[in-house]
């Protein structure tokens, strides 16, 4: 389950228009095995991107099939994806400064608890099954 839980700001260099920034992040550690933080930037120069960094470290990126957007995603265990700001910068060939960037604030995952422990309904069902089985056996022997 993915839920938009990020605040976004972005900047773009001249000649590289950013038309939309979309972000998603896993919000529940109960419903997902890993945390995903994703930033997709629709820009006029997506097909010219040569590298990306997240918080200053080189990171893999993908260009959409239509060449209109670039995407960076971080997928890791809940404990290894900290809450906080993720500054994503995209570079194009021949420039040392970022062509455009997005700053995403991920508020982290919550480990909410269900109103009933997951094992409790299973135990109740098992108990009811045993009760009705014993009752059927008792009626059959009488």
N, C-alpha and C positions, 0 to 999 in steps of 0.2 A: 504494500500500500504506500503510495507516494502522495505526499501532501506538500503544497507550496508553503514553506515556512521560512522564507528568506527575505531579507530586505536587500534591495539592489540599487547600486548607483553605477554609472559608467561614464567613461570619457572616450573621445575618439579624436585622432589626429586629422588634420586637414586632408581632404580627398578620400576619406574613409568614413562614410556615413554609417551610423548605427541606427537601425530602424526599430529594433525590438530586442529586449533581453528577457529570457525566460529562465527561471530557476526552479528546482525541485529539491527537496531533501526529505529523507526518511525522518518521521517524527516519533515513531513508536518502536521501542526495542523489543516489545512483546510480539508484534505482528510481522517483523522482518528479521532475517538472520544477520544482515549487515546494514550498515548505513550507506546511503547514497547521497552525495551532494553533486548537483548537476547545474552547469551554467551553459546556456545556448545563446549565442549572440548572432542576430541577423544583421548583416553588414554588407556594404557594397564591395568590400575587398576580401571576402572570406576565402576566395580561391587563391589569394596571394599570400596567405598566412604560411609562414615557414616554421614557427616555433611558438610555444606557449609556456608560461610559468604560472605556478600557484604559490603565492607567498614567497616569491623569489627563487623557487626551485623548478627546474625544467620538468615539464609534464606533457604526457601524450595528449593529442587533440584529434578531433575528427572534423572533416568538412562534409556537410550534407550533400546528397547526390545532386541536388540542383545547384550547388555551389553558392547558395545564398546565406549560409550560416556556418558557424564553427561551434564546436561543442567540447567542453572539458567535463569529465566526471571523475569523482573520487569515490571509490568503493572500498570499504574496509570494515573490520569489526567495529562494533559500537564503541568499544573502549579506545580504539585508535583514531577515530574521527572526532576531534574535540569540537565543542561549540566555540563560536567566535567568528572572526572575519576571515574570509578567504579572498585574497586579492588575485584575480586572474588577469594576466596580461598577454596579449597576442602581438606577435612581431611579424612584419612583412620583410621580404628580401630587401637588403640595402639600407635598412634603418636600424639604428642602435636603440632608439627609444620605442616604446610600445605604440603600435598603430591604433589600438583601442584596448580598453580594459574594463573589467566589471568587478566591483567589490560586493561580495555576497556575505551576508551575516547569517550563519546557521545557528539556530538557538539550541541545537542538540536534540537528543532523543529522550523520551520519557519512558519510564518503565511502570506505567500505570498497572494497577491490579484489577482483575475482574471482580465483580461482586461475589462470585462463588469460585472457590479454588477449582481448577480444571479437573482434578481427580475426584472431587466430590460427586458429580453426576454419574461418573463411571462406577463408583463404589455403590451408589444408590441403585443403579440399574443392576449391578451384579447381585446385590442383596435381594432385590425384588425377584430376580430370576431364580435364585436359590429358594426363596420362600414359596413361589408358585410351583416349582418343581417338587419340593417336598410335600406340598399340599396335594398335588396331583398323585404322587406316590401313595400318600396316606389314604386318599379317597379310593384309589384302585385296590388297596389291600383290605379295605373294609367292606 
